[in-house]
Amino acid sequence: MNPQKVTLFKALLHVGYSRVAPRTLSRGNNLVQFKFSDGMGKWYINTPFGGGIYSGSKDALHALVLRFAIDVEDLKKMVEIGFTYAQEELDSYERTMKKIEQNSTKAFMGFMKEEQKSSNESVDRSTLSDILREFKKQVVFSRLEKELERNNNSCPVCGKEFFDSASLYNHASRTSNMKEAHRNFLMVIMNEVTGLTP
């Protein structure tokens, strides 16, 4: 493909985004739209990790990386077809993920401190779930992978079999079976990755 003709729209189609409406792409829970306003084209991004409006493809791509709507494999595929900005994002991907991890760790530690203050009150599980979501791709999943290896691909709490860390995470954070024990298991994992002692 001619690099001059590879747009963000084409690059997103190349990595599995589907056209769901005119100038609108979707993959999973991620929605990307290109709209014209006052004679200018703008990117509208909506993901489970937030969204925004961006005037250029470079900024829109960076926003998609920050919100886990594009991963390192997607960037490599975009580079292969000649989407210029993808190489820049790929070069700084590790640095970007470290920055997300640092910000997420601060947020989680703040939550933990508040939880310690109100340890006698009921826990707002939805708040915990929101914060855990920020970690899951880059921090929690790799840690849960080790748990699966250690426990013969089984949940260490209830023994249910899983073959990937994402499934174990979803199970532990959402199951009603032994809910408190599963929640405590996730809390221990989070304490380990943040270095915060409960």
SVG drawing of the C-alpha trace seen along z (x, -y; Angstrom):
<svg xmlns="http://www.w3.org/2000/svg" viewBox="-25 -26 36 54">
<polyline fill="none" stroke="black" stroke-width="0.4" points="0.0,0.0 1.1,-3.6 1.9,-5.2 0.5,-8.5 -2.9,-6.8 -3.0,-4.9 -5.4,-6.8 -6.2,-6.0 -9.6,-4.8 -8.0,-2.3 -5.5,-1.3 -8.3,-0.5 -10.1,1.6 -6.9,3.5 -6.6,4.5 -10.2,5.7 -12.4,2.7 -15.7,3.0 -17.7,0.4 -21.0,0.0 -22.2,-3.2 -20.9,-5.9 -17.5,-7.0 -18.0,-4.9 -15.9,-1.9 -16.4,0.5 -14.4,3.3 -15.7,4.8 -16.8,1.9 -14.7,-0.7 -16.3,-3.1 -14.4,-5.5 -16.2,-8.1 -14.9,-10.6 -17.2,-13.7 -17.0,-17.0 -17.8,-20.1 -17.2,-23.7 -15.4,-22.3 -13.0,-20.3 -12.8,-16.6 -12.6,-15.4 -12.2,-12.0 -14.7,-11.0 -13.5,-8.2 -15.6,-6.3 -14.2,-3.3 -14.8,-1.7 -11.8,-3.7 -13.1,-7.1 -13.1,-9.0 -12.7,-12.4 -12.6,-14.4 -9.4,-14.8 -8.6,-17.0 -5.7,-14.8 -5.0,-11.2 -1.9,-11.2 -3.7,-12.4 -6.6,-10.0 -4.2,-7.0 -2.4,-8.0 -5.8,-8.3 -6.7,-4.8 -3.5,-3.4 -4.0,-5.1 -7.5,-3.7 -6.4,-0.1 -8.4,-0.2 -5.2,0.5 -2.5,2.8 1.1,3.4 0.2,6.1 -2.3,3.7 0.5,1.1 2.8,3.6 0.2,4.4 -0.4,0.7 3.3,0.2 3.4,3.1 0.8,1.4 2.6,-2.0 0.5,-4.0 3.2,-6.6 2.0,-7.5 1.9,-3.8 5.7,-3.6 5.9,-6.6 3.4,-5.0 5.2,-1.6 8.5,-3.2 7.0,-4.9 4.6,-2.0 6.5,-0.8 7.0,-4.3 3.2,-5.0 2.3,-1.8 4.6,-2.6 3.0,-6.0 -0.5,-4.4 0.7,-1.9 2.2,-4.7 -1.1,-6.7 -3.2,-3.6 -1.0,-2.6 -1.5,-6.1 -5.2,-5.8 -5.4,-2.4 -3.2,-3.3 -5.5,-6.3 -8.5,-4.0 -6.8,-1.5 -6.1,-4.3 -9.7,-5.4 -10.8,-1.8 -8.5,-1.4 -10.2,-4.5 -13.6,-2.9 -12.7,0.7 -15.8,1.2 -18.1,0.0 -19.4,1.9 -17.0,1.9 -18.1,0.1 -17.2,3.0 -18.1,0.9 -15.3,-1.5 -12.8,1.4 -13.9,2.8 -13.3,-0.5 -9.8,-0.8 -8.9,2.8 -10.0,2.3 -7.3,-0.3 -4.7,2.3 -5.9,5.4 -4.2,5.4 -0.7,4.4 -0.3,5.4 -3.0,7.7 -3.2,10.1 0.5,11.0 0.3,11.6 -2.8,13.8 -1.0,15.8 1.5,16.8 -1.4,17.8 -2.8,20.0 0.6,21.7 1.0,22.3 -2.5,23.8 -2.6,26.0 -4.9,23.6 -7.4,23.4 -8.8,20.6 -6.9,20.7 -10.1,19.9 -12.7,22.3 -10.7,24.6 -12.6,23.8 -10.5,24.4 -9.4,21.5 -7.0,21.2 -6.3,17.5 -5.8,14.7 -8.6,12.6 -11.2,15.3 -9.8,15.8 -9.9,12.0 -13.6,11.8 -14.5,14.9 -12.8,13.5 -14.2,10.0 -17.8,11.0 -18.7,14.4 -21.3,14.7 -19.8,18.0 -17.5,17.3 -17.7,13.7 -15.7,12.4 -12.9,14.9 -12.5,14.1 -12.5,10.4 -9.8,10.9 -7.8,12.9 -7.8,9.9 -7.0,7.5 -3.9,9.6 -2.8,9.5 -3.3,5.7 -1.3,5.3 1.5,7.2 1.6,5.2 1.4,1.9 3.7,2.8 1.1,1.5 0.7,3.5 -3.0,3.8"/>
</svg>
